[in-house]
Amino acid sequence: MAFKPLHDRVVVKRVESEAKTAGGLIIPDSAKEKPAEGEIIAVGEGARKDSGELIAMSVKEGDKVLFGKWSGTEITLDGQELLIMKESDILGIIA
């Protein structure tokens, strides 16, 4: 990918949710919610303190993360739908 996020921003690719319920019912696309889970595709260098010191990022490329339902800005790069969000919008890393 030819895109590098700046500062404390990350690029996230949503992970597709299951098309069936636990009981085996198929969920149509129109009834699905966009998943709030994704994989980090790219990370910026980190935020800076007022003194100019770099604050390292807590996430790295390849991490699976949870984020808020309304987090990020949706973009399309190389035919993929992605999200750009601040690191602070990420709720946690899935182990």
Phi, psi and omega in degrees: 000139181260044181222128179237116179292152181263155173054235184259035179259154178228156174252127185237136173256123180297144174268130182294138179275163180296144180269357179234151174277173178298332179276357177097002178284138179275131181265121178291154182303325182292339181262351182282143171267151176293135182292148178256032180230142181200179179243135179289124180262321180208150179230150175280183183281341180121166179280168178237140174287169178301331180283351181096354180290137182281132174261116184295149178285147178270345180246160178222168178302136179096345178294141172264129187228160171252142179219165180296152184303323184254019183283149170082172177243125181281133177223165174238120178233129179052036178079002179256139174273121184230169176239140170249126180215163174284153179301327181292344176282346180279129183276329180179166179259133178273122182278000000 
